Amino acid sequence: MKLLGTVLLIFLISYIFIKRRDLLTVKFEFKINYLKYLILYLILILILVLFIDKKVAFFISNKYPTGYFSLHPDLNIEYTKIFKMITHLGEPEYVALLVFPMFLYSKIKSIVKLENASLGIIIVMILGVSISTILKIIFMRSRPFLEWNSSGFYFIEDILEREIPFKGSYMSFPSGHTMVAFCSYSFLAFKSQKTSIKVLCFLVAILVGVSRICLSAHWMSDVFTSAVIGTVLGGVYANKR
């Protein structure tokens, strides 16, 4: 399934660059009143990092003896399977599997709006992945299951001094899966006129974020950061297009 998703993702991206480059042009104007939201967001992130992250990890993680799933091994086995299934919904290949039928139907029925929406999901998702990757490389945060310093952040300079390789275990901030989920599903939610679809899209995105915390793959602040950025990206692109 993942291989098929990769092929479809490559096809959709290629189609965008060859046939629909017009969808790549979006103008965004930063307004001064946005600063208050940015400051509030940074304050919330700081609170999560300093006071909440470790408490949540110790409480719920199956990697620590005090974690809920460690204390309930039977539940841990079942819920881990469920969370791993949910987490796939935040992977680009699986999003492509969901988007391609929409795209194909739009071409068969010549529905331009549906084609724009399906390709828009791919565009905003790739943008989110790019931003997430850049932030991961800059901050180099260790994941919850690793030994951490005061906040888990090592940053590029510290990484180079310690000669720690650039690998997934030191790329926790922000959550890539959550970024993909909120970029993709929030965009679809903002484009949809039906309340039920809006609720379903955000519910799926939230579940992906929760799954990343419960699988001990990310801190709560990692997930929260991706949720905010992903929702903003999805909303802005949906509005501008």
WOBELLIN-V789702 format. One line per field, one symbol per residue. ss: DSSP state (H for helix, E for strand, - for the rest). burial: I if it has 16 or more other ideal C-beta (glycine too) atoms within 10 Angstrom, else O. A space follows every 50 residues. Layout:
BEGIN
ss->???
burial->???
END
This chain:
BEGIN
ss->-HHHHHHHHHHHHHHHHHH-HHHH---------HHHHHHHHHHHHHHHHH HHHHHHHHHH-------HHHH-HHHHHHHHHHHHHHHHHH-HHHHHHHHH HHHHHHHHH--HHHHHHHHHHHHHHHHHHHHHHHHHHHH-E--------- --E-HHHHHHHH-----HHH-----HHHHHHHHHHHHHHHH---HHHHHH HHHHHHHHHHHHHH-----HHHHHHHHHHHHHHHHHHHHH-
burial->OOOOIOOIIOOIIOOIOOOOOOIOOOOOOOOOOOOOOOOOOOOOIOOIIO OOIIOIIIOIIIIIOOIIIOOOOOOIOOIIOOIOOIIIIIIIIIIIIIII OIIOOIOOOOOOOIIIIIIIIIIIIIIIOOIIOOIIOOIIIIIIIOOIOO IIIIOOOOIOOOOOOOOOOIIIIIIIIIIIIIIIIIIIIIIIOOOOOIOO IIOIIIIIIIIIIIIIIIIIIIIIIIIIIIIIIIIOIIOOI
END
